[in-house]
């Protein structure tokens, strides 16, 4: 079991259970201050048992735990896919793997091997490398190779692929609109590439594939044992997506639902139970443990299956390569973020603009991470005014825009939010440059546009640099 917990040091109950044999933990942004603190935390955990698994949900880009306070030092997967250079993807993943190893991390729950397949997708988006199965397969393999270079186990997720779903499995159970034949031709291609690249773990998705039955894949023996192991030949550890998610627990974080899901997942062929999305206390862990014990006593779950799962988990307990904690180097991430930028029209600044960062709720997977172009462009182009607004604050934007010749409007998947589209219509008569940081949607107007494919620190910085260069050419300024 890999539970999550609250705080930046390990609580007493967690330390005691690690000493008693708990498999490990998974870290999130709530556990992070900086790299030195993470190293101290992982050292504290290993003092209880040297072979404890220490995982983290660090994808880079929009889903970052290491850089939750600043934004990620590497662009996200969709930006890596847009850059289109697998050697750079390997370098980025290796840099991230080296940093995780220095922090004492054993396992990284990345990369997403999902595809970006529908504009209505509420949860994957920029977390995927793209929509073409073959090119995404190459990117996933490159990422796995780089991440595992420093001994940190990579995890291809969310098998068999979440990108065609239009519901968020954190909250409900999506039914994937795919036949088994379609899956084999499309979604499974990146997972097969990950397996060939030697990925050490694969995470199951909480998705129903009707050709495989009505149970979600995490709880589905055909999916995990017959297909993933039997047909695709995966021999590493299968990790569940978080068991507190509504798709399998029935209601987010429900104790009895999590215990029942844990038993069914183990019986289906899962080896490691992730319970990390929430900051749990000991009672949750004990309730799940009790459910597993009761299932073994009743014969619903065999001891042989537990022993098999334990052995596969044990193979994740090797500590990463010993490497020192060093200051984060932004140059590699910036170089890739610059290469990923796509420009439509001619975005040129005639002087300091009004920069409007349109703030929409982040996904549950991403959480609250520092985001916005305003601070970057304010630094690079003196006289720029940053403005953060909700999509409904149209009057605020129009009033502020009266003092500027140009508006830079920054969005995150504008096509998914009617209020953002309404704001774009309201500023239609102004001189607007739009910066889109999510999955680019349909063309929403004639304005020049820069697509970053990521909301990471380096991706926003790259867009700001590009705009600053245009104003220096026009005005001879900064």
N, C-alpha and C positions, 0 to 999 in steps of 0.2 A: 504494500500500500504506500502511496505517495500523497500524504495529506498536505494541504496548505495551512498556514498559521499566520497570526498577526504579529506585528512588531519587528524590530530590527535586530533583536537577539532572540535566542531560542527560549521559549517558556519551559518551566520546570517539567510539566507533564510530557512535553515532547522529548526532552533530553532523557527522561526516565524510560520512555518507550523505545527510543533508539537503542539504549543500553540493553533492553530486553529483547530486541530483535526486529523492531519495525524496519521495513525495507528502506524507507527514505523519506524525503520531503520534496516539494516543488515550491520554488520561490517566485514571487510576483513583485510588482512595484511597491507594494506596501511594506516589503521587507528590505528595501534598498535605500541607502543614502548615497554611497559612492563605492568604488571598487575596493578601497581599503577596508571599508566596513563589511562588504560582502566576504572578503577574505577572512576577516576576524570571525564572522558568523559561521562560515564553513569550517574553520578551524575548531570552533566551539562544538559544532556538531560531530566532527570526527574525533574529538576527545572522548565522546561517549562510545563510539564504535568506529574503527578506522575504515571499514568497508561500507559505510552508509552511502546510499545513492542520493546525490544532491542534484536535482533537476531545476531548470528554469524555463520559463515560456518566453524566450527571447528570439523573435523573428527578425529583428531589425526593421527599419522603416517605421510604419505607423504603430506596429505592435512591439513596443520596446519596454523592457523592465529595467535594464541597466541605465537607460537615459531618460527615465520617465520625467525628470525635472527639466530637461534641456531639449529633448528631441534627439533622435538617433543619429549616431555618427556615421551610419551607413544608410544608403537608400534602400527602400523596400524591394520585395521581389518583382513587382510589376515594373519598377524603374530599372532593375537589373535586366529584366526581359527586354525592355525598350532599348537599353544600351546594346544588347545583342551580342555580347562578347563573353563566351563561357570562361575564358581565361581570367577575365576580370571578376566574374562571379566566384570563381574558385579563390581568387585573392581576397575578395571581400569576406567570404565565409571563413577563410583561414584566419584573417585578422580578427574576426569575431570569435572564432574558436580559441585563438591564442589568448584573447582577453578573458574569455570564460575560464580557460584553464588556469590562468593566473589568479582568478577569483576563487578557484577551488571547486568549480562546477563539474559534475560528472556527465550530465545529460542535458541536451538542449532540445526542447520540443519544437523543432524546426528542421527542415523547411516545409511549408505547405506544398503538397504535390497536387493540389486542386487546380482546376482550370477556371478562368473567368468566362462564363458561358451565357449569362443573362443579365441584362441591365437592371433587373429587379432583385438581384442577389443582395441580401441585406447584411451579409457577414464576411464573405471572402474578399471580393473586390481587389484592392491593391496588394493583398496578401498572396495572391497567385502570381506566377511569372508571366501569364498570358493566357491566350485561348487556343493556340495551336498545339495539339498533343505532342507532336514530334519536337518542336522547339522548346516547349516546356520540359519535356523529358531530358533534353540536353542540359538545360539550366539546373534542374533538380539534381542530376548526377554530378554536375560540376560543384554544386553547393555542398552536397554530401561529402565529396572528396575533400573539399577545403575544410569543412567543419571538423571532420574526424582526423585531420592531420595532427592535431595536438591532443588526441586522446579523448576528446569530448564526443560522446555518442550523439549522432544526429537522429532525427525522428521524422519520417515522411508522414504527413497527415493531410486530409482526414479520410482514410480509406473507406469506400472506393472513390471518393471525390465529392466535394460539397458544392461545387461551383454552379450546378444546374438547379439547385434548390432555391426556392423563393421564400422559405421560412427560416428563422434563426433557431437552431437546435438548442440554444441556451434556454429558450422559452417554450418551444413546442416541438413536435416530432415531424420533420419534413418527410414527405414521400418523394423519392427521386424519380422524376419523369423519364426513366430510362429502362429499356429492356436490357437483358444480360448481354445480348449481341452488341448493343450500342455502347455499353460500358467497356467491353473488350476493345472496341475500335477507338474509343475516345478517352474516357476517364482513367482506365487502368494503365494506359501507356506510360505516364510519368512514374507510376508506382513500380512498374516492371523495370524501368531504368534505374530507380533508386535501389531496387534489390540487386541488380547487376553491378551497381557501384559499391555494394557492400554496406548499405545502410544497416545500422545495428538495431533500430527499432522502427516500428510502424504504428501509428495511432489510428484506432478505429473511429469512424464517424457515426454519430447518432442519426442514422438515416435508414429509411425503409426502401429496399429494392424489392419490388413485388415478385419478381422472378425468383427471389431467394426466400420468400415467405414474408410474414407480417411483422416479425421481430426486427427491431433496428439492428444494424450491422454489429454494433457493440455486443449485442446479446444473441447473435445469430451464428449457430454452429456451422451452417453451410458456408456463410461468408468468411468466417475466420479460419476454420479448420479445413473445410473442403476446398475452398477457392484460394485463399491467401497462402495457406501452407501447402495443401495438396497439389494445386494446379500451378500457382506462381512460384512455389518452391522457397518461400521465405522461411528462414530458420532462426531468425533473431527473436527479440522480445516484442510481443504485441501489447501496446499500452492503450488503455481506454481513454477516450476523451473524458472530461471531468464528469464524474458520476452524480454530482449535485445538479447537473443541468436538467431542465424540465423535460427534455425529450425522453429521458430514461428514469428519472426519479419521480415523475408525475407532477411534481411541483418543486420549484427551485429550492434545493437544500433540504428536502424532507427526509428525515432520518430513516424511516422504514422503507421508503422508496429507494434510497441509496443502498441499504443493506440487501434488498431483493435484487437490485440491479447488479451488485457486486457478485452475488452468487451466480446469477445467470451469465454474467460476462465470463467468469472463470470457467463455468461449464461449457461455454461456447468456444473457448480456446484463448481467451485473454490471459496475459501473464502478470501484468502490472496494472494496478487500479489507481488511476489518478483521481484525486479528490481535492484539487488545488484551487479552483476558482474563488472559493470563499475562504475567509479566515476562520477555520474551524477551531473548536475546543476539544478536549479529551472525550467528552461524551459522544460526539459524532463518530470518532474513530472506534470507540468501544462498542457502539451500536452496530457498526459494520462488521467488526471482528466477531461479535456475538452471533450475528446472522450467518457468517461463514462457518463458525463452529457448529451451530445448530444444523446447518445443511449437511455437514460431514457426518454428524451423529445420526441424522435421519436417513442417510444414504443418498440424498439428492446430489451430493457432490463427493467425488472420490478423493481419498488421500493421494492417490497416484497423480491425479490432475493437479493437486496443490503442489506436490513435489516437483512435477515438471515445470510448473509456473515459477516456482522458487528458484530452480536451477537456471532458467533463462534470465530471471531478474538478477541472479548472482553475477552473471556475466557483465552486468552494467556497473558493478561495484568497484572496478579498477579505477584508481585515481587518475586524473588527467596528467599530462606531461607537466613537470615542474617548471614554471616560468615566472619571472617576477612581475608584479603589478607595476605598470608604467603609465605615464600620461596618455590619454587618448589622442591618436593621430587622425585628424580629420581629412588629411590630404587625399588618401585613397578614396574615401567615400565621396568627397567633393568632385574628384576627377570623373567618377562614374556617374554621379548626379548630373554633371554638366553634359556628359555624353548622352544621357537619357532624355534631355529636354527636347520637346517637339514644338515648333513654332508655326502658327497659322497666321497669314497676313503679315503686317509689318509693325510689331509692337515697338514704338519709339516714344520716349519721353521728351517733351518740350521743356521740362523743368521739373521742380519738385511736385509730386502728385499727392493727392489724397489716397491713402491705401486703406481699403475697407476689407478687413478679414471677416467674412460671414461665418459665424460660428453655429454649427449644427451639432447635435448630440453625437458623441463618438459611439462606435459599436461597443458592445460588452467586451469583446476580445481586446480592443485597443485600450479602453479606459481613458482617463483624463491625462493626456500627454501634452506638453507645451507645443503649441502650433500657431503659426501666423507668419505672414510676410512682412507686416508692418515694422517690427523692430529691426529686421535686416536692412530694409530699404531706407529707413530713417538714418541708420548708421552710414550707409553708402552714399545717400543723396541728401545733403543738408537742406532743411526746409520741408522735407516730407512730413506729412501728418498721418500717424497711424490711428485707425478707428476700428474697434471691435464691436460688432453688432449682431443681434439676432436677425434672422431673415425678415421678421415682421417690422423692423425699425426703418421703414422706408423713409419716413419724414426726416429722421435724423441724418440719414445718408444724403438726401437731397439738400438739406440745409447746409451741411458741411461742404458739399460739392460746389456751392456757389463761390467759395473762396479759392478754387483751384481750376486750372485749365483742363486737368486730366484726372481721371479716377482709375486706380488699379483695384479691381474687384477680385477678391480671392475666395474661391469656393472649394467645397469638398463633395464631389459627386452631385453637382447641381441638378442633374436630370432626375434625381430621386426625391427631390423636395419641392412640392408645389409652391411653397412660400419663397424659396430661393428663385424659382423661375419667375414668380411675380415681381420680385425685386429687380431681376434683370430686365424685365419689361419696363419697369418704372424708370430706370436710368437709361433707357434706349436712346434718348435724345442727347446724352452727354458723350464726351470723348472718353470712352472706356477701353481699357485693356484688361482682359480677364486672365487670371491665372487659375487653372484647375489642378488641384492636388490629388484628386481621386481618380477613379476610372473615368476616362473621357466618355461623355455621353454624346447624344446627338448634338449637332450644331445648334446652339441656342441664340443665334444672332450673328450680325455681320462684324462684330468687334474683333480686333486682333486678339490672339490667344496664345498663351504658353501653357503646355501640359507638362507637369513634373512627374506624374505617375506615383507620387509619394508625398506624404506630409512630413518627412523626416527633416531634421535640422539642416542636413547638407543639401537636400533637394530644394528647400525654400531659399537657402543661401545661394544656390546656383541660379535660381530664377531672379533673385535680387541683383546678383552680379550682372546677369544678362541685361536687365533693365538699366542698371547704372551705366553700363558701357554705352548704351544708346544715348543717354542724356549727355555723357561726356563728349560724344561725337557732335551733338547738336550745340551744346552750350559752352563746351570747353571747361566744364566744371569738374566735379570730383571724378 
